[in-house]
């Protein structure tokens, strides 16, 4: 069963969600996990691609758009079927991807913005009501 981790950021700024997603992807990559970051569309995928190159000066994260013909340690999904992925899914989508349960772990990132908090409460209830193992992590700046 998929383990679900909620990372609760202290910031109200929704932009911090993508920054933390990069940090989380970096940690997972360094621990040998394959990572799929799900976004809603191609524009968000392009923004995330740029951020993965620039979020820290001393970091290199090998990543690519998800393509079933090639595999990268970190891939960005903008609506495609996740293929053979099953490690860590970092969900940056407005909705829960219908295929999230293929993954060992799902990361949901929450900031203190009212919209983000409301969405996370709904998701937490959704997962709890279906018996998924849930963890919550408070992240200081």
N, C-alpha and C positions, 0 to 999 in steps of 0.2 A: 504494500500500500504506500502511496506517495506521502512523504513527510512534507508538511507545509510549514514554512518559516515566515513569520511576519517580522520585518525589520522596520521599527518605528523610529523615524528621524525626529530630532528636536526642532528642526527648521520648519517654518511655514512655507518656504519657497519650493514650489513644485519642480523647479529645475534641479534641485538637489537629489531628486529621485534618480535621474539619469547618472549623475556623478557617483552616487552610491552604487548604482548598478555596475558601473565600471570598476569600482573598488572590489565589489563582491566577485565579479567575473575574474579579476586579477588574482584574488585569493584562491578561488576554485581552480584556476589554471595552474597556479603554482603548486597546488595539491594534486595535480594530475587528472582533474575532472574535465570532461567535455562539457561545454556550456552552450545553451541555446538561449538567446535573449529574444523574447517575442515583443514586437511592436505592432501598432495598428496598420501602418501603411508605409509606402516607399519613402515618403518625405521624412518620416520619423526614423526610418532605417538609415537614411543618408545622414541625418543629424547625429545619430548614435555612432555611425561609422567614423565621423569626424571627431567626435568626443573620445572614442576609444584610442585615437592617435594622439590626442592632445591633453587628456585630463591630468596627466603628470609628466613632467619633463623627463624623468629618469625611468619611465616605464615603456615597455614594448609589449603589446598584447596582440599576438597573431590572431587575426580575425578576418572574416569574410561574410558576404551575404550568403544565406543558406542556398546551397546548390547541391542537388543530389549526386552530381557527377564528381564533386570534390568535397573534401572534409577539412575543416579548420578546427583548431582547438576551441575557438569561440566563434559561433555563427549567429547572425542576426536574421530572424524570421519575421517576415511581414505578411503573414497570412497563409503561407504554404503548409503542406503536410510536413510534420517534423522528420519524416523518414526514420532513420535508425537511431536517432537521438533517444537517450533514456537517462542521462546523468542528472544535470541541474538545469532546470528551466527558470529563468528570471523573467517574470511576467511584467511588462510595461504596458500591456494592452488595457483598454477601457473595460473589457470583459474578460472573463476567465476563458482561456482557450479550451475548446471542447476536448482536446486530446491531452490535457495536462496529466491525466492519470497514467500515462505511459512512462512518466519520469519518476526516478527515485526520490527527487526533491523538487519542490516548487518554492521559489522565493517571491514573496509579495513585499513591496517596499511602500511605506506609508510616510507622508509628511504631515505636518500639523495644519495644513490648509483644510478648510471645512469640506470641500468636495472629496479630497483624498481620504479624510477620516470617515466620511459617510460610506464611500465605496468599500473601504477596508472592513467596516463593521458588517456590511452586507455579505462580503466574501467570507469573513470569519464565521459568521452564522451558517452560511452555506456549507462550508467544510466541516464545521463542528457537528451539524445535524446529520451529516453522512458518515461520521465516525473517523474522519482523517486525523492522524496524530498532528497536533498543532504545537508550535513553539513561538514565543514572542520574544524579541530582542530589542531593548531600548538602546539606540545609538546616539551617543553624544557627538556634538560637532567635533 
